[in-house]
């Protein structure tokens, strides 16, 4: 990192205190501040980082980025006042990114971006030194935290770019300056802020628009929104598909309990891969990652080595068997209509015993939230035996399902997680399969935690 004086110049801020101190890292949470950190005060929906300045300096912060300078603050504090700490964080991240020369791979999409990012990073790591965004650090706050870990040893930087409100992808793309862009899927999500699926496509497409001449684009041909759109001519574009004609074509040869044998054709060459997961959504994520890694010089043999140890991140659709003999598909991290349909499809194809779907509200769908929940209900698979629904909006799922012919006895609605779990626990038998899926704000991972305690 650079001195506080330099940080103030980069962020167009006013320095109070010593400017010769050099922060060791950048932190947004006062609870994890270590000696030498630069603490950035972010005002969020739940709390305001400015309230924790004293805690940060007590823990050893060397300085803080603030919007408001507290009156009569201790002379030992070094503060940089800026008009917007989120904007200042992005300016500082852009400065740090510009100091290095990795190939940057940026992944976005309504569904599948985290798994695709993990696959790309895992396979590239077989041949190169790679820095990736951890977990779901894909926002204007999370992306900079990854960038600050970048150093001269990193040959590749693999980042996930999230979209919550208009302008997010464009702001992040201008900071990370990717040479490679992947869009996995386009579908309804965050409609509360974006209004329509067409607006989502427009916002996601900003990633492609800001790629440099000679940049590389990977798109999903099986997604109707992406199949008919073409990037500009000075970009190299590859489409991948399980169903349509495309430059990279995948064919499922065999699927077993939690494994897929996949045949891939590309540029007249053919490869077979053993994937440690099943379900079309995950397989499409692999095809996206294969497209990037193959064209960036990773051999199919190296990709296969990476797959041997690859695991789906918690909450992203992985499967585990509990001590009581119940199988759980944990897709509790988040939910939107596109990801719900993919998850249900995967669950039905994989589950062998009685099938129970635990579904929560899909949040941030705006004024059409009831419509999307009702539409989801109309598409619930008949193969699932029981539906346990929790939340307020899920009642529209129940209405849609019953209207479409699903027997009322197979759909139960609950007001709280505790009430749902009480009934679920008393319904489970060894050999049952349970899908858990809901928006992050529903906290359905708590149900899985309780299930894991049951003997």
Beta strands, then each sheet from edge to edge (+ up, - down):
strand 1: 14-16
strand 2: 25-27
strand 3: 37-40
strand 4: 63-66
strand 5: 79-81
strand 6: 103-108
strand 7: 130-132
strand 8: 156-160
strand 9: 180-183
strand 10: 216-220
strand 11: 236-241
strand 12: 248-256
strand 13: 259-266
strand 14: 269-275
strand 15: 318-321
strand 16: 327-331
strand 17: 355-360
strand 18: 386-390
strand 19: 411-414
strand 20: 433-437
sheet 1: 1+ 5- 4- 3- 2-
sheet 2: 7+ 8+ 6+ 9+ 10+ 11+ 12+ 13- 14+
sheet 3: 15+ 16- 20- 17- 18- 19-
end
